[in-house]
Amino acid sequence: MFLSAPVWAQTEEKDRLESIPDSVTSVIDSLYREDQFYVGLTFNLIGNKPEAISQSGFSGGIHAGFTRDFPLNKRRNIAIAAGLGWSLNSYSHNLFIGEDANGESIFRNLTRDLEYGTNRFTAQLIEAPLEFRWRTSTPETYKFWRIYTGLKFGYIYHFKSNFVQPENQVVQTDVPELDRLRMGATFTFGYNTFNFHIYYSLNSLFPDARLNGETIDISVFRVGLMFYIL
């Protein structure tokens, strides 16, 4: 008789625990946004260059930033995105950039018989991407196909040309002929994590520079991978 109360209490506690659901019901976010952060790695090429200019060695870039996704339809698979990012790019080539005694810029092509170890320039940029986005996303999945295309506006806030040979180094950071305002067309497509990315500049790096009487109207082409994070 004295054991009935504890036994009844244990039975009641067991029934209460069994009535608690094993998991919390998930809530589907019908107002989701996609691909807010991006990180990219690219191989950089110099295009539209004079015949005397060629690339040598590895030229690469690192890119990162944040975009705000604005869906345009109820399904939210069509959107536009605007954001802000940072980019670091290096280019290895045979275009020498120097300065004469009067402070005027010098542009020359380095011949193969000239001994030197390094000749490259690097550029760090603040960039503002603007994209039109199409994807096969749904609120329930994070794996989908995507096609993004648009424009990327940038400003080169730091430029460095570095030429190194035995017992000699020439560094240039202030080149008046450099167009620091950049604009390029972008195209990205892929599935889930890995996405193929292309960037092509729409304006020349050195529009006012000349080499052997020819305008150095070189442009930049970047190709690589882009990774997106919510």
N, C-alpha and C positions, 0 to 999 in steps of 0.2 A: 504493500500500500504506500509506503514512504518513497518507493522508487518511481511511482507513476508520474509525478510532477517533472523530474529531470528528463525522463524518457519522452514525455510529451513536448517539453521545451526543445529537445534535440531534434525531434521530428519536425516541429514548426520551423526551426532554423534551416534544416535541410531543404524543406519545401520553398522557403524564401530564396535561398541561394540558387536553386534550380530554376526559379522563375526569372532570374536575371539573364538577359541575352548574352551569348558568348562573344559577340562583337558589336561594335558601334556602327550603326547604319551610315554608309558614306553619303555625302551630299555632293551632287554634281553641280559644278560651277558653270552655269549657262552663259555667264558673262566673262569667260576666260580670255586671256590675251596670250600671245605666243612670242617666243624668241626675243626676250627683253635685253639680254646681254649676249655679246659675241666676242670670240677670240679667233684670230686667223693667223696662218702661216703661209707665206707666199715666196715664190721664186720670181725675181725681178728681171725684166728685160728692157733694154733700151731700143726703141724703134725710131724709124724715120731719120736715121743718122747718116751723116756724110760717109762716103766710101772709105775715107781714111780712119774712121773711128770704128773700133771693135770692142767687144766685151771679152774679159778674161777672168778666170776664177769664179768663185761663187758670189752671187748677188741675191740677198734675201730680205724679207720684211716680217715684222711682227705687228699685229693690229689688235686692238681691243676697244670696247666701247659699250654704250648703253643706248637702246632705242625704245621709243614709246610706240606701242602697237595700237592702231586705231582701226578696228574692224568696220567694214562698210556694209555688210549684209547680216541677216538674221542668223545664218549658219556660222558666221564669223570665220570663214575660210578665205575671204577676200579682204585685204586691209591695206592701209598705207602706214608707214612708219617713219618717224623722224628722230634723230638722236645726236649724240656727241661722242667722239672717240679720239683715240691717240694712235699714232702710227710711227714706226721706225723703219727706215729703208736704207739699204746700202747698195752701191753699184760699183763694181770693179771693171775697169776699162783702160784704154790707152789715151784718153784725153787729159792732157796736163792743163791744170788751171793755176796760174801764178800771177805775179804782179811785177811791173817794171819799176824803175827808179822814180817815175813820176806818179806812181800809185794807180796806173792804168792796168786793167786786167789783161792777162796773156792767156791765149788758148792755142795749144799746139798738140799735135799727135805724136806720141812716143813711138819711135821706130824700134824694130825688133832687136837691132844691134846695141841699143842702149841698155845698160845694166841698171836695173832697179828692182826693189823688192815689193813695194806696195804702191798702187795708184788707185784710189777710190774716193768717192764722196758719199757721205751719209746725210740724211735729212730726217728731222723729227717734225711731225705735223700734228696740229689739232684739226680734226675732221668732223664734218657734219653730214651724215648719210641721210638720204631721202629715198625711200623705196616704195614700190608697188608690189604687194605680196599676194601670191596665190598658193594655197596648200590644201591637203586632204585631211586636215586635222578635225578632231571631234573633241567634246569635253571629256570623253572617257579614255583617250589614248594620247601618248606623247610620241608615238612613232608614226610619221607621216611623210609623204612627198611634199616638196616645196620648190617653188620657182619665185625668186625675188629679183627684180630689176629696178634700176633707178640711177640716181646721180650721187656723187660724193664730192662735197666742197671742202677744201682744206687750205691751211695756211702753214707754210714752213717757218717755224719760229727758231729753228737752229739748223744751220748748214755748215758742213765741214768737208773741205777737200784736203786729202792727205797724200802727199807724194814722198816716198822714202827710198833712198838709195844709200850705198855705203858712204858714211860720213856726211850725209846731207839729208835734210828734211824740209819740205815746203808745205805749210799749212795755211789754207785760206778759209776764212769764215764769213767775210764780207765781200760778196761778189755782186756788183750793181746790175750785171746783166741777168741775174737770176730772177725769174718770176716766182715770187713766193706764194702768190695766190694760185691755188690749184683747183681744177675741176675735172672730174672723170666720170665715165659711164661704168656701171657695175652690173654684173649678172651672176646670180648664185642659184644652183640647183642641186638637189640631192635628196637622200632619204635618211631620216633619223639623225645619227651623229655626224656622219661624214657628208660634207657638202662641197662641191666643186665651185670655186670662186674665180671670177675674172674682173680685172679692173683695167681700163684703158684711159689714159689721160687725154683730155680734149684740148689742152693748150701746151705750148712748148715750154721746156725748162729754161732755156736760154734764148729767148726770141731776138735779143739784140746783139748776140755774140756772133763772131765770124771766125772761120778757120780757113786759111789759104784763100781768102776772098769769098768763101761760101758760107751762107747762114747756117749756124748750128741749130737747126730746127728739130732737135731730138724730143721725143715723147717717151712716156713710160708705160709699160705693159706689165701687169702683175697677174700671176696665175698660181693658185694654191688651194688650200682647204680652209673652210670656215666652220666653226663650231658654235652652236647656239645653246643658251641656257635660259630657262624661264626667268 
